[in-house]
Amino acid sequence: MDIFSGELLTRFLGILLIDLILSGDNAVVIALAVRNLEGETRRKAIFWGAAGAITLRLLFAGIITYLLLIPLLPAVAALLLIWVAWKLLFQAQEDHSGVQSGASIWQAIRIIIVADVIMSLDNVVALVGVADGNFWLILVGILITIPLIIYGARILSSLMDRLPWLIYLGSGILIYVAYEMFVGDPIIHDLLVNTFFVSFERIIAILAAVAFIAYGYYRVRQSSRVPATEPRVK
């Protein structure tokens, strides 16, 4: 793939958007984990906790990229992406009130890493899917999450409140990628090779994304009547 190709740029922009949308909860968990620490101790806990979480994300990304080479697993990952997109639009913000706060720097680091491992599997699958297995795009995408996770909780939540259409766009990207992954699976592709599902792959993927966004908008508008709600991150 040419480094200046339109496809590469499109996937990079998709990664930026997915990172932006899916990093909010992780940032909130870090803020809660270090809330009992102060000054330099708090800064160290945030840095080392985020460093450990990012290292594990890189490991997960490598494993998932390898697993997607196995027939039928890309199709399973595509279904997982549909679930991530659904959760992005319709699941209310997770309740983090039960997240522990560390009494020491090591407790805070452990809480941050464990929480991120639990929460970030869908993030990593989405990232690998949008990057289409490109190692450098995956690496850049994960590195971008560092400042978003460490500094972005307040900024991200404010941005999502002001620009809720970003969440719809992000969910649409995930649906587009999910369709590409599903029909790109070797076994599924062989079954559908002579059908319009493959012949018009990109057109169908775009139509599926638009339909999902429209349905999501309709559902949110319906639910906003009693009571008023907006789609939230994760």
PyMOL commands that set and color helices and strands:
alter all, ss='L'
color gray80, all
select helices_A, chain A and resi 6-22+24-33+39-67+73-90+105-119+121-131+135-151+153-162+165-184+186-192+196-199+201-223
alter helices_A, ss='H'
color red, helices_A
deselect
rebuild
show_as cartoon
